Structure formats: structure tokens, C-alpha cells
Amino acid sequence: MKYDLPTKTGYFGKFGGKFVPEILIPVLEELEEAYEQAWQDEAFQAEFKSLLKEYVGRPTELTFANRLTEYYGKAKIYLKREDLCHTGAHKINNAVGQVLLARCMNKERIIAETGAGQHGVATATACAKFGIKCIVYMGAEDIERQKLNVDRMQLLGAEVRSVESGSKTLKDATNEAIRDWVTNPEDTFYVIGSVVGPHPYPMMVRNFHRVIGMETRDQIHEAEGRNPDYLLACVGGGSNAIGFYHPFIEDKDIKMIGLEASGHGIDSGKTAATLSRGTHGVLHGSLSFLLHNEEGQVQPAHSISAGLDYPGIGPEHAHLFDIKRVQYYPIDDKQALAAVKLLSEKEGIIPALETAHALAYLDTLMPKTSSDEIVIVNCSGRGDKDMGTISKYI
Ligand SMILES: *Cc1c(COP(=O)(O)O)cnc(C)c1O
């Protein structure tokens, strides 16, 4: 069956939609129309492609992990090297796409939310490249914890606004960004950092990241003359994973596995394992799975990796989980740290702590594979940003 989602109204099965204040409905409609038009436009596509090539550094390599393959002694392991993108992770694909769209819409002001600062840095980078004003909302707690990224954003010319409400973290920064957007809809474009938020964001962000999977398909066919058997990716909001999976979704024989962060464990209360532990609910404009406490309040998430530390998940993942097209499993902090060490030693690649969640699943998967199979792991980012945390534990 053809996979053609979301629907016109922004639904992936039961999930997605537009759960926003009335005042934002026309703003989302304007965005949807501008996006559809740009995405069909050859000039937009040409400029986006050229930025991905000359600025982001695409195509990124598909590296055969020979020593890691030898270590497990089973299927061949390849790594899709998003860690080689400019700024060190996949997030820049989407930031460049959305800022380019903002320019097409003649928006003069970009706002973004950020948790650990990675999406803020990617957005500030794209804004510097285009010469557009950039304001990044960030929880006061996160500003404290992620000073280096705050300095980066400021150096890139962005204004970082500290958010003092709630838990002073990502979800509060998101609320504040939405408040700004409601107040300044005419001149402001809101750049969302993952496949979350109201329609059309989950679709739009996915499509800006589809290049990951499209390149992977060409590269594995070039190297092996066929499709892979397994695709592994870590899942926070789910943007690197969906960009990687989407071009393969109709290839029913390919097994897709998403790894979410269980933090101290799925039953510990200190977790970000949204699909393992969450229930249906609305967060930041769309219906999906989310973590909440007994009173129905959104529960702060925990993971050692800041990029997976989000109590929600993109609605398309909720759907792919629902229809069992993708299997999702939890990986805890300790497993992720062990995977950082293993990839560093075996391949000379220090992965981001987020990426390490995908790599950690190899311990479970590899013994079940055979030597004529192919596994590809999406290496979403590099680990330099995590050296402080990594050094503390290893
Ligand atoms: C932000 C981030 C993630 C998590 O975000 P997704 O939207 O789930 O991809 C994963 N890896 C890295 C390196 C990140 O910076």
C-alpha cells in the first residue's frame, strides 16, 4: 500500500493535527501554503540543494564500519555520517530549509526554542548565513547547563532570551516561543527543531531531512548493490530517524528500529522513553504520545543526552509505532555511554550521546543477524559537544 501521509489536515493515522490557539490557525495556513508552493518550485529546490552541498557539506559519507563489524562477527555495519555535517549534526538540514522558506515568505525575524542549544546553534548559523535577525528562547536552567552553546549562538549574532517559567527547560522555552509567535505573526517565522508541533511542521521538517535516507539509498546500492536489512536511529522528537527511514518506508522487508532514551530506566521516573511509558496527549500543538504524571501534568523528561530529553515524540512516529512499521526500544544512560566508548575505540569516531542510543542497540541486534545481512546506523551527530559529560562518567 502506498504510504502518503500526513492527510491534508495533518494527520498521521490518529496522530498529529493542529492544536493551537485560534489566532494561529491563519498563520499556520499561510505557512502551509508557502511551504507547498516553495517545495514544488524548482528555484527553491535548486537553492536548497546547493546550500546542502556547499554549506552543509552534503552528501555525507556512508562509512563501512569494518572493525565494529569484525567485533560483532555478524552482519555488515555501515554508518550514515550526519556527524560530518557543518555544525556537527543533522539539525542544520532543517534549519537551512526553514530559514530559506522564511526568506521566501519575506519574514524579517526568526524565533526558535532550544533545550541543550543544538537547535538554537543550527538556527543561529542559518540566520547568520542569510543575514536574518534571530531570537532563541532557552530555559534559564539550560542556559546555566549549556553555556558553550549560549556563547556560540551569541557569537553567531543571535539574541538568547532566558525563560524563567515552569521547570525553566525546553518545554517552557517552547511555550515562550509560541507566545512570541502569537504576538508577532506578521513578521515572524518560528523555526521548530524536530518533527513535532502543529501541522505542517512535522511534515515539513521530515521533508527537509529526507535527504539523509535518499543519499543512504544511493550509497548502499553503490556499495552493496541492494537495500539494507536494518535501519537504526535514535529518537528524541524524531527528526533524524524519520529523515533516514522515510525514503524506505514502502520497502516492507527493511526492518526499522527507533531507540528512545530510557534515562535511569523506564520505571525510574527519570526517563524520556515516550513510547515505552507515555500515553496519548497533546503537547506543543499536536496529538501524540507524551509522558505525564498522575495528575496529567507533563512530566519533565530525563536522559544523559540533552537532545533526547523531551517528554513528547513526533506524531508520525506515534503512527509508525501504532501500525508497527517501526519497532521502538528503550536504551538507558549506561548503555549509551558504553556505546560511545566502543565506537570511539573501534572506528575512531566519537558519536554524540544521542547517536550512542542507536549504536547501543547493536549489542541486542547483532547476535540475531547473519553475515550476509546489512545494518545501517544513522550517526546523527558527533560527540565533541558531550565531552564534559562523557569524561565525567568514563
Ligand atoms: C537533537 C539531536 C537528536 C535528537 O533529535 P531528533 O529530532 O530525534 O533527531 C539526535 N542526535 C543529535 C546529534 C542531536 O543533536
The ligand as an SDF file (V2000), in Angstrom:
LIG
                    3D

 15 15  0  0  0  0  0  0  0  0999 V2000
   18.9100   16.9200   18.6060 C   0  0  0  0  0  0  0  0  0  0  0  0
   19.6290   15.6790   18.3140 C   0  0  0  0  0  0  0  0  0  0  0  0
   18.9670   14.4430   18.2420 C   0  0  0  0  0  0  0  0  0  0  0  0
   17.5140   14.2730   18.5770 C   0  0  0  0  0  0  0  0  0  0  0  0
   16.6100   14.9190   17.7490 O   0  0  0  0  0  0  0  0  0  0  0  0
   15.7080   14.1580   16.7000 P   0  0  0  0  0  0  0  0  0  0  0  0
   14.7360   15.1790   16.2650 O   0  0  0  0  0  0  0  0  0  0  0  0
   15.0650   12.9990   17.3980 O   0  0  0  0  0  0  0  0  0  0  0  0
   16.5990   13.7000   15.6170 O   0  0  0  0  0  0  0  0  0  0  0  0
   19.6970   13.3160   17.8860 C   0  0  0  0  0  0  0  0  0  0  0  0
   21.0190   13.3850   17.6420 N   0  0  0  0  0  0  0  0  0  0  0  0
   21.6900   14.5520   17.7100 C   0  0  0  0  0  0  0  0  0  0  0  0
   23.1530   14.5470   17.4180 C   0  0  0  0  0  0  0  0  0  0  0  0
   21.0350   15.7320   18.0420 C   0  0  0  0  0  0  0  0  0  0  0  0
   21.7150   16.8850   18.1060 O   0  0  0  0  0  0  0  0  0  0  0  0
  1  2  1  0
  2  3  1  0
  2 14  2  0
  3  4  1  0
  3 10  2  0
  4  5  1  0
  5  6  1  0
  6  7  2  0
  6  8  1  0
  6  9  1  0
 10 11  1  0
 11 12  2  0
 12 13  1  0
 12 14  1  0
 14 15  1  0
M  END
$$$$
